[in-house]
């Protein structure tokens, strides 16, 4: 039997100076500020030895993080279960340099690490999403969050930038890896119910168990399973923002002897969501709950509904099935390989400016070899791998007749072939100094057949035939070699100085290549004239735990010199994509935890005394154009899109999250926190429109009644602040604001046996 713990890591800092003194917990631990009755983590870098452990065992991950010369984050189970766990903001709020803001109050959101995905005005790209190391999403890198059920995962690993060579060097932002619960970490029965404002209801039932050992030939074998079934719905805060999810996550593992494991994963998701649309500043402060997306009068409706999103029934509905298998074999002392294939199928019905019907099939995997034998009598760890992917996307577009289909406007098939190879070595030159060298090669080929159509009559008559207007068959290739070098120096037994210089490379997506107009104003006759974006990242930081385990910190300074950053641009009054010549992303990330006091009102020794703790996460971000960006179009061939020195739009320069946490030995806790965007930020590349700054006051609390029952509650935006957390970058009508939730409350109960 396993009891649930709703800790919350207490955090607070009175001022910015405190943010720079205490930082997010060292990358070998969760996030910030361990509870006072648990032993704080110690930074260690012993050689990793695998002896019949489960694939990606958490202790191995901690040791791997300690040898990684970069600021990465490990969020463990209690950080997830003590939150609403409805979207990534609930668990990443105290991760410096990482920003997730929900667009519609649910799990679809704007996600960026170090400002590298600011063009994402819808869905997700630029940060690899993985499930237990298995790539999630389409082969070209396009992805979403609606299929991810946070409660089915025992930990979340966030890899910032290219220093996550295996996972993240083929995307500028890095990677996020969701690791599912298994029979070894789950309860036999777990049930969770949550309800709250705006008609939100959520429920989950799960079960996991390790079965009795048995024999397979002359080998002993052990099987385990985990299955989670969940569903949630909400009426939504804005008009036309209803959401619903039904998800199944399951895996079954088989250990053969002490050195082999096979684990199969299955995911099924049914997603239904209405899309409320973004608002102008005036609309936001006049009525933040209205539906957005209204086009101005006179916009030709020939191929698009030009009313607001509610009238046009904007939405997205899909079902997804995904299967993955991981085979792990320790074939020699301190050596193992893994073979990890996967397959996914997704069908999408998506009424927006046109109604999209789409089917995606993706297959891929990874072969990985790890050797942690000593070299020259020193600790050493070598890893190499090969990652192939193939995707086949078939899509039709129709005139949107208030959510239904009218005349056919486009039919296309897009095929993606991807190969990635990587190798990395971490060598302990001395007992306190680790050198890391690595590199990867990435290749992707894109091929499409695009048939365009024009209606022969009234396009809003569903019986109207369509006339072919042309066929394009574009083909394009992208490839790059990305090196990496870094070091970790142990300044004390529980602290480290780290540095890395790493390159990342990211090819554009199919949807970007197939946009309608080139940056010079000419119509797209195949693929856009769009280059891959690439960056060199320099990162220097220090992380650790104080000797008395009262403080934890991780402070990082980074600089990304980016070339050909992909921008969401407006050419000829049409949304499209183009490259910038050069941009610079510079920042400081600081966070951590501090135990303010113990035995304040309840004394009685370790485990029987109360505690007051604080955690803080501060991010300073300076994202600038280092050259003019120009485009073409009807008004001329040399239109200024962004001026040298302008801010790359989409993220605040300063953001701060602070929390205080009080824990009572009887099992209850309370934790107020502040989410503060200290500065307004630009939403267009000309830097003329700003999203106002905002500060939100939230409150979380819980009560671990006994080993079976836990109660929890959360209040958000308690001052009912009008604000936009997520924004649409460079919208031609300045409809940038995705309205944040008003004052709201949520509560629930969890049972485990």
Secondary structure, DSSP 8 states (H G I E B T S, - for coil): -------------SSHHHHHHS-S--TTSSSS---TTS------------SS--TT-HHHHHHHHHTSSS--EEEEHHHHHTS--SSTHHHHTT-TTEEEEESSSSS-EEEEETTTTTT-SSSB-SSEEEETTEEES-TTS-B-STT--GGGEEEEEEEEGGG-HHHHTTSTTEEEEEEE--TTTS-SSEEEEEEETTTEEEEEEEEEEE---EEETTEEEEEEEEEEEEEEEE--SSTT--EEEEEEEEEEEEEETTTEEEEEEEEEEEEEEE----B-HHHHHH-TTS------TT---SSS--S-TTTTT-EEEEEEEEEEEEEEEEEETTEEEEEEEEEEEEEEEEESSEEEEEEEEEEEEEEEEEE---BTTB-EEEEEEEEEEEEEEEEEEEEEETTEEEEEEEEEEEEEEEEEEEEEEEEEEETTEEEEEEEEEEEEEEEEEEEEEEESS-TTSTT--EEEEEEE--EEEEEEEEEEEEEEEEEETTEEEEEEEEEEEE---HHHHT-SB-TTS-B-SSS-S---EEEEEEEEEEEEE-TTS-EEEEEEEEEEEEES-EEEEEETTEEEEEE-SEEEEEEEEEEEEEEEEE-SS--SSTTSS-EEEEEEEEEEEEEEESS-EEE-STT-S-EEEE-TT-B-SSS-SEEEEEEEEEE-TTSEEEEEEEEEE-S-EESSTTS--EE--EEEEEEEEEEE-SSSEEEEEEEE-TT----EEEE-TT-TT---EEE---SEEEEEEEEE-
